[in-house]
Amino acid sequence: MEKSCSLLVYFDKSTPAIANEIKEALEGNDVEAKVDAMKKAVMLLLNGETLPQLFITIVRYVLPSEDHTVQKLLLLYLEIIEKRDAKGMVLPEMILICQNLRNNLQHPNEYIRGVTLRFLCRLNEVEIIEPLIPSVLANLEHRHQYIRRNAILAVMAIYKLPHGEQLLVDAPEMIEKVLATEQDQSAKRNAFLMLFNCAQERAINYLLTNVEKVAEWGELLQMVVLELIRKVCRTNKGEKGRYIKIIISLLTVPSSAVVYECAGTLVSLSSAPTAIKAAANTYCQLLSSQSDNNVKLIVLDRLTELKSSHGEIMLDLIMDVLRAVSSPNLDIRRKTLDIVLELITPRNINEVVLTLKKEVMKTQSGELEKNGEYRQMLIQAIHSCAIKFPEVASTVVHLLMDFLGDSNVASALDVVVFVREIIETNPKLRVSIITRLLDTFYQIRAARVCSSALWIIAEYCLSLSEVESGIATVKQCLGDLPFYTDSEEGDSADSSKKPQQADSITVSSKRPAILADGTYATQSAASETAFSPPTVVQGSLSAGNLRSLLLTGDFFLGAVVSCTLTKLILRYEEVQPSKAEVNKASTQALLIIVSIIQLGQSSFLSHPIDNDSQDRIVICIRLLCNTGDQIRKIWLQSCRESFVKMLSDKQLRETAEIKAKALISYAQPDDLIDFYHLKSRKGMSQLELEDEVQDDLKRATGEFLQDGDGANKLNRILQLTGFSDPVYAEACVTVHHYDIVLDVTVINRTKETLQNLCLELATMGDLKLVDRPQNYTLAPESSKQIKANIKVSSTETGVIFGNIVYETSKVFDRTVVVLNDIHIDIMDYISPAVCGDAAFRTMWAEFEWENKVAVNTVIQDEKEFLDHIIKSTNMKCLTGPSALEGDCGFLAANLYAKSVFGEDALVNISIEKQADAKLSGYIRIRSKTQGIALSLGDKITLKQKGSG
């Protein structure tokens, strides 16, 4: 067992100090040498050495020292040495230090008295403490506040010992008198804390007697008052009406810490709209007044919780919350926008959008380095507002279209996606959006943004003037044809001036040559000698984005350009009565499309055109040469219908998610129903009346059932020992974010008393035991509840193992019962989350840890296997239902989840059905940290084989 100590010092045992050297230094008169010797002694003791020979030397030469540092080190030494023998009796030599401690408690120096009193707080031996009690009590009335506050803590520590109530029978009464007369705020806080822990009724009486003065007390005392109120109201909910008035009075104190705790306490105790609104107002004031980013993030978390449970009250405070976007921190801005977007209503949408527009315009200044990311967040927020409330789209769409040429590709892509959705859902804006898009198209510099913009032009240019403008814009951005030329073709004018005999020489000296693909071609000697690589034909100054992107080898964009021209020509045929004009436009479009293929097949670019893009461009050529009515319908109508279906699927998904978040609970048939209007209202404040109404509503809807779900608790119970063991133990494991609480029930199944029974626990992984459970004495056939708290620091599967150790009167050796291991499931830390496709791809490229798991399952249906993995891993499928429809024997899907520590977990499932109906493929997991990737891979490997 580790010894408890308030000082932990690293010490290298490879060069231990010799006990004789320490002894000599302690016996000398040099104070500095004594300090060094005491430090070495303490370090050796902390590293497991015993050094029994030093005790008498320290008693003789160190106890009389007047040096403060030596006295402090002496108390540390006395704290960590073994004070009991093997039988549990206090060592006789410990009596020697009692007189020294008594002298210190009566010392004229305040520091010596104070540190000695603090030392007594950590002493557990009653035999040593008992003679010192009169001196401790005398210090309660000392003139110096430092001594009084430590004397109160010493009294509390002594009173809380196993037999402390017998040593200090009237301690609560004495401390209550001290509390009534004490002027120092820290000493007053310690006195109230002692009553809170040891005599709660006295603390409550003192609080209720001084209700009017609570707001004038110091910050430390007010914090203890709030802790007392929380404890009392949890045990007796009927009393909370008396204390809520105290909490509300504390909301106006100058201390930010007290105000924050008040708001949290108010929310935990009351559901009344008045109380919730007061708490929300307090959080908003803290959000605007505090400059620390960490404080703002914590306050935003509290506001997020309020929004989930009391959204209707938060609606009036949406603009107060939105002011937090003025902070330069991106995390604060992101959380603020997340809260605001779920609180928008027809009543406040105009104010919110106006503020977001102002923020977007501020990002154009370029003063801040992360303006691009912030602009992207604002664009996404405006997008959400415009989708929920289409009437505001007209006020923002033209402003956002100025950012189509933004250097931040992600924000430009968000803008074009927003425009694409708005032009479909708001037909009245179609003409103005198309006009603006054609005017600003040349500013777009990103290939993906160009592709989406070209699709919009092809689908929504409907009138004759729009179609002609669309064709002209594409031609202008492509520039003059051809895209490249060979040198001999460029010098054709000069060669025509040469004498005719030069041509005859060139013709007569032709010979076969082998090309790169292995075929033969005829090459003239003149062209061979004059050969030079092809060069780019520079376009006009206005020819920009499309030409430059094509010359980089982006043939996916070339295929999009071809499809856009094809759709525009097909629509041009419908709106242009002149056949000659149609033929002319069709010929020009064919020339452009063929030039794109020619560019892809030339040696000018380092890599040729890919097969998919070439096939798509060839289809466009065939379509322009021979158009059928069925094909025309597919190109001009079916594409738009597919897009409309995609938007409706997205809306259905969002609606389903909102419904899933809603709390579905029912009251039990035999639950008590209170009729609010028939209750006595005598002596109840308006706040208490509102609270009663809210409690009745919660009870009627079954919300209170969530707190006492006994069936859920039974599922968390793990058996730790066997039924035949002398000690039976089982644990209820509760995981709450960063904490794991083990509630262990230990039953003595023997006829003997078990002494010094201790639950010894150890952890593996990123788990840390907060405090070690104390020793207990267990009567025959009795039980004991032992609680252990464990801190979690990362999303990783951890293991808790240990044993139960005890002694009996018949057997002197200690008996050990080994416990079953407790495996902490990673599923307790992660929850489904949503992110965009672009964000998923970005994270997938950035994250360095990958775990690749081969599919090995008896499930034969692809969708059934996907559903099983989603259920087993508690993740969200980002791939839409429409993308998973059909039965083609292949399936690819992306899953996403987020841990309570903010870690992202990405999963890609790629499976294929084999000829024997079995599934094969891989599940790839990526994350920023190794722990979550490995733990999630182990979970999938364990769960994928069957539906169990």
C-alpha positions, 0 to 999 in steps of 0.5 A, spaced: 500 500 500 502 506 498 503 511 503 499 518 503 503 524 503 502 531 500 509 532 497 511 528 491 518 529 489 522 525 484 528 522 486 534 518 482 535 512 487 541 510 482 545 515 487 542 514 494 545 518 500 548 514 505 544 514 512 551 516 515 552 522 511 545 524 512 546 523 520 552 527 520 549 533 516 543 533 521 548 533 527 552 539 525 550 546 526 550 548 519 542 550 517 543 549 509 546 542 510 541 540 515 536 542 510 539 538 504 540 532 509 532 532 510 530 533 503 535 527 502 531 523 507 524 525 505 526 523 498 529 516 500 523 515 504 518 516 498 522 511 494 521 506 499 527 506 504 525 505 511 531 509 515 529 507 522 536 509 524 535 516 523 529 517 527 532 518 534 538 523 530 532 527 528 528 527 534 535 530 538 538 535 533 532 537 528 526 538 533 529 543 537 531 547 530 528 554 529 529 555 522 522 555 518 525 550 512 527 545 517 521 545 521 517 544 514 521 538 512 521 535 519 513 535 518 513 532 512 518 527 514 513 525 520 508 525 515 511 519 511 514 515 516 511 509 519 507 510 525 504 503 527 507 496 528 505 490 524 499 489 530 497 496 528 499 499 535 502 506 535 510 506 535 512 508 542 517 512 540 512 516 536 510 519 543 517 523 543 514 528 538 508 529 541 511 534 546 515 538 540 508 538 536 505 541 543 510 546 543 509 548 536 502 549 537 504 554 542 510 557 539 510 565 538 511 565 531 505 564 527 508 560 521 510 555 526 503 554 529 500 554 522 504 549 519 503 544 525 496 545 525 496 543 517 500 537 519 495 535 524 490 535 518 493 529 515 495 525 521 490 519 522 493 516 529 488 518 535 493 516 540 498 522 537 492 527 536 489 526 543 494 530 547 494 536 543 487 537 542 487 543 548 492 546 544 489 546 538 482 549 541 486 554 544 488 557 537 481 558 535 481 564 538 488 567 536 489 574 534 492 572 527 487 569 522 492 565 519 492 561 525 485 561 526 483 558 519 488 552 520 486 551 527 478 550 524 481 545 519 485 541 524 478 541 528 474 539 522 480 533 520 480 531 528 472 530 528 472 526 522 476 521 524 473 514 526 473 516 533 473 523 532 466 525 535 468 522 542 475 526 542 471 533 540 464 532 543 462 540 542 466 541 536 460 543 532 458 548 537 464 551 538 465 552 531 458 555 530 460 560 535 467 562 532 463 563 525 458 568 529 464 572 531 469 571 525 471 577 521 476 574 516 473 571 510 477 565 509 477 563 516 469 564 516 469 559 510 473 554 513 468 554 519 462 554 515 465 548 511 466 544 518 459 545 519 457 543 512 461 537 513 460 535 520 453 538 522 449 540 516 443 542 520 447 547 524 450 550 517 443 550 514 440 554 521 446 559 520 445 560 513 437 561 513 438 566 519 443 570 515 439 570 508 439 578 508 447 578 509 449 572 504 450 577 498 455 581 502 459 575 504 466 573 501 467 569 495 470 563 498 464 563 503 459 564 498 461 558 494 461 553 500 454 556 501 452 554 494 455 547 495 451 546 501 444 548 497 446 543 492 447 538 497 440 539 501 436 540 495 438 533 492 436 530 498 430 534 500 427 537 493 421 540 497 426 545 500 428 548 494 423 553 494 427 556 500 434 556 497 432 559 490 431 566 493 438 565 496 441 563 489 437 569 485 440 574 490 447 571 489 446 572 481 448 580 482 455 579 486 461 582 483 465 575 483 464 571 476 466 565 479 460 565 484 455 568 479 457 562 474 456 557 480 449 560 481 447 559 474 449 552 474 445 551 481 439 554 479 438 550 472 440 544 476 434 545 482 429 549 478 425 548 471 421 554 472 421 559 466 423 565 471 429 561 474 432 558 467 431 565 464 435 568 470 441 563 469 441 564 461 441 572 462 447 570 467 451 566 462 450 571 456 453 577 461 459 572 463 460 571 455 460 578 454 464 580 460 470 575 460 476 575 456 478 568 457 477 564 451 477 558 456 471 561 460 467 563 454 468 556 451 465 553 458 459 558 458 457 556 451 457 549 453 452 551 458 448 555 454 448 549 449 445 544 454 440 550 456 438 550 449 437 543 449 432 543 455 429 550 455 430 552 447 423 556 448 426 560 453 433 561 449 429 564 443 429 571 446 437 571 448 439 569 441 442 576 439 446 576 446 449 569 444 450 572 437 455 577 440 460 572 442 462 572 434 466 578 435 471 574 439 477 572 434 477 565 436 474 560 431 472 555 436 468 560 440 465 562 433 463 555 431 460 554 438 456 560 438 453 559 430 451 552 432 447 555 438 444 560 434 442 556 428 438 552 432 434 558 435 432 561 429 425 563 428 421 567 423 421 572 429 428 573 429 431 571 422 432 578 419 436 580 425 440 574 425 441 574 418 443 582 418 448 580 423 451 574 419 451 579 413 455 584 417 460 579 419 461 576 412 463 583 410 468 584 415 472 578 413 473 582 406 478 586 410 483 581 410 486 583 417 486 576 421 489 570 418 483 566 419 478 570 415 477 564 410 475 559 415 471 564 419 468 566 412 466 559 411 463 558 417 458 564 416 457 562 409 454 555 412 450 559 417 447 563 412 446 557 407 442 554 413 438 560 415 436 561 407 434 553 407 429 554 413 427 561 411 427 561 404 424 569 404 431 571 406 435 568 401 434 574 396 437 578 401 444 574 402 445 570 395 448 576 391 452 578 397 455 571 397 456 570 390 461 575 390 465 570 394 465 565 388 472 567 386 475 566 394 482 564 394 479 559 400 476 554 396 472 551 401 468 557 402 467 558 395 465 551 394 460 552 400 457 559 396 456 555 389 453 549 393 448 554 397 447 558 390 445 551 387 440 549 392 437 556 392 436 557 385 432 550 385 428 552 391 427 559 390 424 560 382 423 567 383 430 568 384 433 564 378 433 570 373 437 574 377 442 569 380 443 566 373 445 574 370 449 575 376 453 568 375 454 569 368 457 576 370 462 573 375 464 566 372 470 569 370 473 570 377 472 563 379 479 560 380 477 553 383 476 547 378 471 544 383 467 551 384 467 551 376 464 545 375 458 546 380 457 553 377 457 550 369 452 545 372 448 551 374 449 555 368 447 548 364 441 547 368 437 554 369 439 558 363 432 557 360 430 563 355 434 565 349 438 570 351 440 566 357 442 560 353 446 565 348 449 568 354 451 562 357 454 559 351 458 566 350 461 566 357 463 559 356 467 560 350 470 567 352 473 563 358 476 558 354 479 563 349 481 562 342 482 555 339 486 551 339 489 550 346 496 548 343 500 548 336 506 544 334 512 549 332 512 547 324 504 548 324 506 555 327 511 556 322 507 554 316 507 561 313 514 562 313 515 555 309 510 557 304 515 562 302 521 557 301 522 554 293 518 549 291 524 544 291 525 544 298 518 541 298 520 536 293 526 534 298 522 533 304 517 529 300 522 524 297 526 523 304 520 520 308 521 514 312 517 510 317 518 512 325 515 508 331 511 512 335 510 511 343 504 507 342 508 502 338 504 504 331 508 506 325 508 513 322 511 517 316 516 522 318 520 527 313 527 528 314 526 535 314 520 535 320 525 531 324 531 535 323 526 541 325 522 538 330 521 542 336 515 540 342 508 543 342 507 550 345 501 553 348 497 558 344 496 564 349 489 566 349 486 573 350 487 577 356 479 576 358 480 568 357 482 566 364 479 560 368 477 555 364 483 555 359 488 555 365 485 549 368 484 545 362 492 546 361 493 544 367 490 537 365 484 537 369 480 533 364 474 532 369 473 539 368 473 538 360 468 533 361 464 538 365 465 543 360 463 539 354 456 537 358 455 544 359 455 546 352 451 540 350 446 541 354 446 549 352 446 547 345 440 542 346 436 547 350 438 552 344 434 548 339 428 549 343 428 556 344 431 558 337 427 558 331 433 559 326 435 553 324 442 556 321 443 559 328 442 552 331 447 549 326 452 555 327 452 554 335 452 546 334 458 547 330 462 551 334 461 547 340 463 541 337 470 544 335 471 546 342 469 539 345 474 536 339 479 541 341 479 538 348 480 531 346 485 533 342 489 537 348 488 530 352 491 526 346 497 531 345 504 530 348 503 537 350 501 535 357 505 530 362 499 525 362 493 524 357 486 524 358 483 519 363 478 514 359 472 516 363 473 523 361 474 521 354 468 517 354 464 522 357 466 527 352 465 522 346 458 521 348 457 529 348 460 529 341 455 523 338 449 527 342 450 533 338 451 529 331 445 525 332 439 527 338 433 523 339 427 525 343 429 520 349 436 522 350 434 529 350 429 528 355 434 525 360 439 530 359 434 536 360 429 533 365 432 527 368 438 531 371 434 536 374 429 531 377 435 527 380 437 534 384 430 535 386 430 528 389 437 529 392 434 535 396 428 532 398 432 526 401 437 531 405 431 535 408 427 528 410 434 526 413 434 532 417 427 532 419 428 525 422 435 527 426 430 532 429 425 527 431 430 522 433 433 528 438 426 529 441 425 526 448 420 520 447 418 518 454 411 516 457 408 516 464 407 509 467 399 507 468 400 508 476 404 514 476 401 520 481 397 525 478 397 532 481 392 537 479 396 544 479 390 548 480 387 544 486 394 545 490 394 550 496 398 556 494 399 559 501 406 562 502 409 560 495 412 565 491 411 565 483 418 562 482 415 556 486 409 556 483 412 556 476 417 550 478 411 546 480 408 547 474 414 544 470 415 538 475 408 536 473 409 537 466 415 533 466 412 527 471 406 527 466 411 526 460 415 521 463 421 525 463 423 524 471 423 516 469 430 518 465 433 519 472 431 512 476 432 507 470 433 501 474 433 496 468 439 500 465 443 500 472 442 492 472 445 492 465 451 495 468 453 490 473 459 486 473 460 480 477 468 481 480 468 474 484 465 467 484 460 465 488 464 460 492 469 465 494 469 467 501 468 474 499 463 476 493 463 482 490 460 485 484 461 492 481 456 497 478 460 501 472 457 508 471 461 512 465 460 519 465 464 523 460 471 524 464 469 520 470 468 512 471 465 511 478 465 504 480 460 502 486 462 496 488 458 491 493 462 487 497 459 481 501 462 477 507 460 470 506 464 467 512 462 466 519 468 470 521 469 478 522 474 480 516 479 486 518 483 491 514 479 489 508 481 493 502 479 494 495 486 494 491 485 497 484 490 498 478 488 500 471 491 499 464 491 504 459 489 512 459 485 511 466 487 514 473 485 512 480 483 518 483 483 515 490 484 509 494 479 506 498 480 505 505 480 499 509 474 496 512 472 491 518 466 487 515 462 483 520 460 476 518 455 475 513 454 483 512 455 487 506 459 494 504 458 499 499 465 501 496 466 507 491 472 508 487 473 514 482 477 513 476 479 519 471 479 518 463 484 522 459 483 519 452 478 515 448 481 508 449 479 501 451 482 501 458 482 495 463 481 495 471 483 490 475 485 488 482 483 484 488 480 484 495 485 483 501 483 482 508 485 479 514 482 474 520 483 473 527 485 466 526 490 467 520 495 472 521 497 472 513 493 476 509 488 473 504 487 475 497 481 474 492 483 476 485 477 480 481 475 479 474 478 484 469 473 490 468 473 492 461 471 499 459 468 500 452 470 505 447 462 506 446 461 509 452 466 515 450 464 516 442 457 518 440 454 519 432 456 526 429 455 529 422 460 533 418 460 535 411 463 531 405 469 536 404 470 536 411 470 528 411 475 528 406 480 533 409 480 529 415 481 523 412 487 526 408 490 529 414 489 524 420 496 519 420 493 513 424 489 508 420 487 501 422 485 496 416 480 491 418 478 485 413 471 483 413 470 477 416 462 475 417 457 470 416 452 476 414 451 475 407 447 482 405 451 488 404 446 493 407 444 488 413 452 488 415 452 496 414 447 497 419 450 492 424 457 495 424 453 502 425 449 499 431 455 496 434 460 502 433 455 507 435 457 511 429 453 516 424 452 514 416 454 520 412 452 516 406 445 518 404 440 512 403 439 514 395 447 512 394 445 506 398 439 504 394 439 498 389 443 491 389 449 491 385 453 487 389 458 493 392 457 497 397 461 503 400 459 508 406 463 513 410 461 513 418 463 518 423 463 519 430 466 524 435 468 523 442 467 526 449 474 529 448 473 532 441 477 527 437 474 525 430 473 518 428 472 516 421 470 509 418 470 507 411 466 501 409 468 498 402 465 491 401 463 486 395 459 480 395 463 474 392 460 469 387 459 464 393 454 469 397 460 471 402 462 478 403 469 481 402 472 487 403 475 492 408 473 497 414 478 502 414 479 507 421 482 513 421 483 518 427 488 523 429 490 519 435 492 511 435 488 509 441 481 511 438 483 507 431 486 501 435 480 501 440 475 502 434 478 496 430 478 491 436 471 493 437 469 492 429 473 485 429 469 483 435 462 485 433 463 484 425 462 476 425 454 476 427 448 480 429 449 478 436 
